[in-house]
Amino acid sequence: MWLKARTLAVLQGRLPDAYTAEVAFKLPVLLPANIAIVAAREPDGWALDVRSVKSGKPHLSGSVRDAVR
């Protein structure tokens, strides 16, 4: 859950007042670790991707969509 919250924090100030966030957890993040959080703008929201900087293995993928559509 921390990884989801940290990923959404990257979008602070750019999210609407109401939104839905759906994520899929892929692999656990073993601490200490360096991760890359990527949030790519899409027409109807954001695509999320979290990967290991060292190996490129995925840790989380998901999306954020405006709840009022």
N, CA, C and O atoms as CSV, one atom per row, in Angstrom:
chain,resi,resn,atom,element,x,y,z
A,1,MET,N,N,0.818,-1.196,0.000
A,1,MET,CA,C,0.000,0.000,0.000
A,1,MET,C,C,0.865,1.263,0.000
A,1,MET,O,O,0.493,2.272,-0.601
A,2,TRP,N,N,2.020,1.207,0.677
A,2,TRP,CA,C,2.888,2.376,0.680
A,2,TRP,C,C,3.320,2.713,-0.746
A,2,TRP,O,O,3.379,3.884,-1.119
A,3,LEU,N,N,3.620,1.692,-1.534
A,3,LEU,CA,C,4.078,1.931,-2.905
A,3,LEU,C,C,2.990,2.625,-3.733
A,3,LEU,O,O,3.292,3.504,-4.541
A,4,LYS,N,N,1.754,2.239,-3.537
A,4,LYS,CA,C,0.640,2.900,-4.242
A,4,LYS,C,C,0.551,4.362,-3.813
A,4,LYS,O,O,0.439,5.250,-4.658
A,5,ALA,N,N,0.600,4.615,-2.515
A,5,ALA,CA,C,0.508,5.988,-2.009
A,5,ALA,C,C,1.683,6.836,-2.499
A,5,ALA,O,O,1.501,7.993,-2.877
A,6,ARG,N,N,2.886,6.260,-2.494
A,6,ARG,CA,C,4.067,7.002,-2.948
A,6,ARG,C,C,3.973,7.322,-4.434
A,6,ARG,O,O,4.370,8.404,-4.867
A,7,THR,N,N,3.452,6.388,-5.207
A,7,THR,CA,C,3.293,6.604,-6.641
A,7,THR,C,C,2.278,7.710,-6.906
A,7,THR,O,O,2.513,8.561,-7.764
A,8,LEU,N,N,1.157,7.718,-6.190
A,8,LEU,CA,C,0.154,8.770,-6.364
A,8,LEU,C,C,0.686,10.128,-5.907
A,8,LEU,O,O,0.284,11.161,-6.443
A,9,ALA,N,N,1.581,10.136,-4.927
A,9,ALA,CA,C,2.161,11.398,-4.450
A,9,ALA,C,C,2.949,12.103,-5.545
A,9,ALA,O,O,3.081,13.327,-5.517
A,10,VAL,N,N,3.471,11.355,-6.504
A,10,VAL,CA,C,4.188,11.959,-7.632
A,10,VAL,C,C,3.264,12.891,-8.415
A,10,VAL,O,O,3.719,13.861,-9.023
A,11,LEU,N,N,1.977,12.593,-8.396
A,11,LEU,CA,C,0.995,13.384,-9.157
A,11,LEU,C,C,0.333,14.487,-8.325
A,11,LEU,O,O,-0.644,15.092,-8.767
A,12,GLN,N,N,0.847,14.743,-7.152
A,12,GLN,CA,C,0.262,15.764,-6.284
A,12,GLN,C,C,0.135,17.089,-7.023
A,12,GLN,O,O,1.084,17.560,-7.649
A,13,GLY,N,N,-1.041,17.676,-6.941
A,13,GLY,CA,C,-1.302,18.949,-7.591
A,13,GLY,C,C,-1.783,18.823,-9.028
A,13,GLY,O,O,-2.207,19.808,-9.630
A,14,ARG,N,N,-1.719,17.615,-9.580
A,14,ARG,CA,C,-2.156,17.408,-10.962
A,14,ARG,C,C,-3.382,16.511,-11.060
A,14,ARG,O,O,-3.895,16.274,-12.154
A,15,LEU,N,N,-3.855,16.010,-9.916
A,15,LEU,CA,C,-5.027,15.133,-9.911
A,15,LEU,C,C,-6.297,15.934,-9.674
A,15,LEU,O,O,-6.262,16.954,-8.986
A,16,PRO,N,N,-7.429,15.487,-10.237
A,16,PRO,CA,C,-8.691,16.164,-9.974
A,16,PRO,C,C,-9.126,15.919,-8.523
A,16,PRO,O,O,-8.525,15.108,-7.818
A,17,ASP,N,N,-10.170,16.624,-8.087
A,17,ASP,CA,C,-10.664,16.453,-6.718
A,17,ASP,C,C,-11.152,15.032,-6.458
A,17,ASP,O,O,-10.993,14.513,-5.353
A,18,ALA,N,N,-11.743,14.402,-7.464
A,18,ALA,CA,C,-12.234,13.028,-7.328
A,18,ALA,C,C,-11.654,12.180,-8.453
A,18,ALA,O,O,-11.752,12.533,-9.629
A,19,TYR,N,N,-11.051,11.058,-8.076
A,19,TYR,CA,C,-10.453,10.176,-9.082
A,19,TYR,C,C,-10.462,8.739,-8.570
A,19,TYR,O,O,-10.644,8.487,-7.379
A,20,THR,N,N,-10.263,7.810,-9.492
A,20,THR,CA,C,-10.102,6.409,-9.124
A,20,THR,C,C,-8.690,5.994,-9.519
A,20,THR,O,O,-8.182,6.376,-10.573
A,21,ALA,N,N,-8.080,5.216,-8.660
A,21,ALA,CA,C,-6.733,4.708,-8.920
A,21,ALA,C,C,-6.773,3.192,-8.836
A,21,ALA,O,O,-7.137,2.629,-7.803
A,22,GLU,N,N,-6.403,2.543,-9.909
A,22,GLU,CA,C,-6.337,1.086,-9.945
A,22,GLU,C,C,-4.895,0.681,-10.188
A,22,GLU,O,O,-4.254,1.165,-11.120
A,23,VAL,N,N,-4.384,-0.217,-9.339
A,23,VAL,CA,C,-3.016,-0.672,-9.506
A,23,VAL,C,C,-2.953,-2.188,-9.404
A,23,VAL,O,O,-3.821,-2.829,-8.811
A,24,ALA,N,N,-1.921,-2.735,-9.989
A,24,ALA,CA,C,-1.602,-4.154,-9.861
A,24,ALA,C,C,-0.185,-4.232,-9.315
A,24,ALA,O,O,0.746,-3.669,-9.892
A,25,PHE,N,N,-0.031,-4.928,-8.205
A,25,PHE,CA,C,1.287,-5.119,-7.622
A,25,PHE,C,C,1.939,-6.303,-8.315
A,25,PHE,O,O,1.344,-7.377,-8.408
A,26,LYS,N,N,3.151,-6.113,-8.797
A,26,LYS,CA,C,3.854,-7.145,-9.569
A,26,LYS,C,C,4.862,-7.907,-8.703
A,26,LYS,O,O,4.682,-9.096,-8.437
A,27,LEU,N,N,5.908,-7.230,-8.270
A,27,LEU,CA,C,6.945,-7.831,-7.432
A,27,LEU,C,C,7.154,-6.951,-6.207
A,27,LEU,O,O,7.007,-5.732,-6.292
A,28,PRO,N,N,7.494,-7.553,-5.066
A,28,PRO,CA,C,7.744,-6.732,-3.882
A,28,PRO,C,C,9.006,-5.881,-4.056
A,28,PRO,O,O,9.931,-6.252,-4.779
A,29,VAL,N,N,9.018,-4.748,-3.386
A,29,VAL,CA,C,10.199,-3.882,-3.362
A,29,VAL,C,C,10.980,-4.260,-2.112
A,29,VAL,O,O,10.516,-4.048,-0.992
A,30,LEU,N,N,12.159,-4.816,-2.307
A,30,LEU,CA,C,13.006,-5.206,-1.182
A,30,LEU,C,C,13.915,-4.033,-0.836
A,30,LEU,O,O,14.735,-3.607,-1.650
A,31,LEU,N,N,13.761,-3.517,0.381
A,31,LEU,CA,C,14.510,-2.334,0.801
A,31,LEU,C,C,15.884,-2.705,1.308
A,31,LEU,O,O,16.032,-3.778,1.891
A,32,PRO,N,N,16.890,-1.885,1.121
A,32,PRO,CA,C,16.853,-0.621,0.386
A,32,PRO,C,C,16.815,-0.887,-1.117
A,32,PRO,O,O,17.368,-1.875,-1.600
A,33,ALA,N,N,16.163,-0.003,-1.839
A,33,ALA,CA,C,16.024,-0.179,-3.284
A,33,ALA,C,C,15.926,1.175,-3.962
A,33,ALA,O,O,15.524,2.163,-3.348
A,34,ASN,N,N,16.290,1.210,-5.212
A,34,ASN,CA,C,16.085,2.392,-6.050
A,34,ASN,C,C,15.034,2.029,-7.077
A,34,ASN,O,O,15.183,1.064,-7.826
A,35,ILE,N,N,13.966,2.818,-7.102
A,35,ILE,CA,C,12.875,2.563,-8.040
A,35,ILE,C,C,12.650,3.782,-8.924
A,35,ILE,O,O,12.970,4.911,-8.551
A,36,ALA,N,N,12.101,3.531,-10.088
A,36,ALA,CA,C,11.731,4.612,-11.008
A,36,ALA,C,C,10.214,4.629,-11.087
A,36,ALA,O,O,9.587,3.622,-11.416
A,37,ILE,N,N,9.634,5.770,-10.785
A,37,ILE,CA,C,8.184,5.944,-10.864
A,37,ILE,C,C,7.896,6.797,-12.086
A,37,ILE,O,O,8.366,7.930,-12.188
A,38,VAL,N,N,7.119,6.248,-13.014
A,38,VAL,CA,C,6.769,6.963,-14.229
A,38,VAL,C,C,5.259,7.144,-14.276
A,38,VAL,O,O,4.506,6.178,-14.147
A,39,ALA,N,N,4.824,8.380,-14.460
A,39,ALA,CA,C,3.409,8.708,-14.636
A,39,ALA,C,C,3.284,9.383,-15.994
A,39,ALA,O,O,3.761,10.502,-16.185
A,40,ALA,N,N,2.646,8.705,-16.928
A,40,ALA,CA,C,2.503,9.223,-18.291
A,40,ALA,C,C,1.072,9.715,-18.505
A,40,ALA,O,O,0.109,8.995,-18.242
A,41,ARG,N,N,0.950,10.940,-18.981
A,41,ARG,CA,C,-0.364,11.543,-19.235
A,41,ARG,C,C,-1.039,10.834,-20.394
A,41,ARG,O,O,-0.425,10.567,-21.428
A,42,GLU,N,N,-2.325,10.532,-20.199
A,42,GLU,CA,C,-3.173,9.946,-21.241
A,42,GLU,C,C,-4.405,10.817,-21.392
A,42,GLU,O,O,-4.685,11.627,-20.508
A,43,PRO,N,N,-5.155,10.682,-22.485
A,43,PRO,CA,C,-6.334,11.534,-22.686
A,43,PRO,C,C,-7.349,11.480,-21.535
A,43,PRO,O,O,-7.994,12.484,-21.231
A,44,ASP,N,N,-7.490,10.319,-20.900
A,44,ASP,CA,C,-8.492,10.184,-19.832
A,44,ASP,C,C,-7.877,10.008,-18.447
A,44,ASP,O,O,-8.560,9.554,-17.530
A,45,GLY,N,N,-6.603,10.358,-18.276
A,45,GLY,CA,C,-5.978,10.250,-16.957
A,45,GLY,C,C,-4.483,10.040,-17.038
A,45,GLY,O,O,-3.793,10.705,-17.809
A,46,TRP,N,N,-3.984,9.109,-16.236
A,46,TRP,CA,C,-2.553,8.831,-16.144
A,46,TRP,C,C,-2.306,7.329,-16.168
A,46,TRP,O,O,-3.098,6.557,-15.627
A,47,ALA,N,N,-1.221,6.919,-16.789
A,47,ALA,CA,C,-0.733,5.541,-16.716
A,47,ALA,C,C,0.428,5.528,-15.732
A,47,ALA,O,O,1.277,6.418,-15.763
A,48,LEU,N,N,0.472,4.534,-14.870
A,48,LEU,CA,C,1.501,4.448,-13.838
A,48,LEU,C,C,2.385,3.231,-14.063
A,48,LEU,O,O,1.907,2.172,-14.470
A,49,ASP,N,N,3.672,3.388,-13.797
A,49,ASP,CA,C,4.612,2.286,-13.940
A,49,ASP,C,C,5.738,2.485,-12.931
A,49,ASP,O,O,6.353,3.550,-12.878
A,50,VAL,N,N,6.001,1.460,-12.136
A,50,VAL,CA,C,7.090,1.512,-11.158
A,50,VAL,C,C,7.992,0.316,-11.418
A,50,VAL,O,O,7.538,-0.828,-11.448
A,51,ARG,N,N,9.270,0.593,-11.604
A,51,ARG,CA,C,10.245,-0.460,-11.916
A,51,ARG,C,C,11.521,-0.278,-11.108
A,51,ARG,O,O,11.820,0.813,-10.622
A,52,SER,N,N,12.258,-1.359,-10.976
A,52,SER,CA,C,13.576,-1.319,-10.361
A,52,SER,C,C,14.525,-0.568,-11.293
A,52,SER,O,O,14.558,-0.835,-12.495
A,53,VAL,N,N,15.289,0.361,-10.748
A,53,VAL,CA,C,16.262,1.088,-11.559
A,53,VAL,C,C,17.353,0.131,-12.037
A,53,VAL,O,O,17.807,0.222,-13.177
A,54,LYS,N,N,17.763,-0.771,-11.175
A,54,LYS,CA,C,18.876,-1.667,-11.489
A,54,LYS,C,C,18.506,-2.741,-12.513
A,54,LYS,O,O,19.222,-2.932,-13.496
A,55,SER,N,N,17.391,-3.444,-12.289
A,55,SER,CA,C,17.039,-4.582,-13.148
A,55,SER,C,C,15.948,-4.293,-14.172
A,55,SER,O,O,15.817,-5.019,-15.158
A,56,GLY,N,N,15.166,-3.241,-13.948
A,56,GLY,CA,C,14.039,-2.949,-14.829
A,56,GLY,C,C,12.813,-3.796,-14.551
A,56,GLY,O,O,11.808,-3.687,-15.254
A,57,LYS,N,N,12.888,-4.644,-13.525
A,57,LYS,CA,C,11.743,-5.500,-13.194
A,57,LYS,C,C,10.583,-4.648,-12.681
A,57,LYS,O,O,10.798,-3.667,-11.969
A,58,PRO,N,N,9.349,-5.025,-13.045
A,58,PRO,CA,C,8.184,-4.232,-12.645
A,58,PRO,C,C,7.774,-4.496,-11.193
A,58,PRO,O,O,7.819,-5.630,-10.715
A,59,HIS,N,N,7.379,-3.436,-10.514
A,59,HIS,CA,C,6.861,-3.550,-9.156
A,59,HIS,C,C,5.380,-3.194,-9.088
A,59,HIS,O,O,4.643,-3.765,-8.284
A,60,LEU,N,N,4.941,-2.264,-9.917
A,60,LEU,CA,C,3.542,-1.814,-9.898
A,60,LEU,C,C,3.191,-1.261,-11.278
A,60,LEU,O,O,4.020,-0.634,-11.938
A,61,SER,N,N,1.976,-1.498,-11.695
A,61,SER,CA,C,1.437,-0.836,-12.887
A,61,SER,C,C,0.006,-0.443,-12.565
A,61,SER,O,O,-0.643,-1.071,-11.728
A,62,GLY,N,N,-0.484,0.590,-13.226
A,62,GLY,CA,C,-1.842,1.009,-12.946
A,62,GLY,C,C,-2.250,2.229,-13.703
A,62,GLY,O,O,-1.595,2.652,-14.656
A,63,SER,N,N,-3.367,2.798,-13.254
A,63,SER,CA,C,-3.913,3.981,-13.918
A,63,SER,C,C,-4.686,4.833,-12.923
A,63,SER,O,O,-5.155,4.353,-11.890
A,64,VAL,N,N,-4.801,6.096,-13.262
A,64,VAL,CA,C,-5.612,7.041,-12.501
A,64,VAL,C,C,-6.589,7.657,-13.483
A,64,VAL,O,O,-6.190,8.138,-14.543
A,65,ARG,N,N,-7.871,7.645,-13.132
A,65,ARG,CA,C,-8.907,8.188,-14.001
A,65,ARG,C,C,-9.776,9.165,-13.216
A,65,ARG,O,O,-10.009,8.983,-12.021
A,66,ASP,N,N,-10.247,10.191,-13.894
A,66,ASP,CA,C,-11.169,11.166,-13.313
A,66,ASP,C,C,-12.456,10.436,-12.932
A,66,ASP,O,O,-13.029,9.727,-13.760
A,67,ALA,N,N,-12.917,10.600,-11.692
A,67,ALA,CA,C,-14.126,9.911,-11.239
A,67,ALA,C,C,-15.391,10.503,-11.830
A,67,ALA,O,O,-16.430,9.843,-11.851
A,68,VAL,N,N,-15.322,11.736,-12.309
A,68,VAL,CA,C,-16.476,12.404,-12.879
A,68,VAL,C,C,-16.307,12.409,-14.402
A,68,VAL,O,O,-15.738,13.341,-14.970
A,69,ARG,N,N,-16.810,11.349,-15.056
A,69,ARG,CA,C,-16.716,11.266,-16.507
A,69,ARG,C,C,-18.072,11.084,-17.086
A,69,ARG,O,O,-18.215,10.990,-18.305
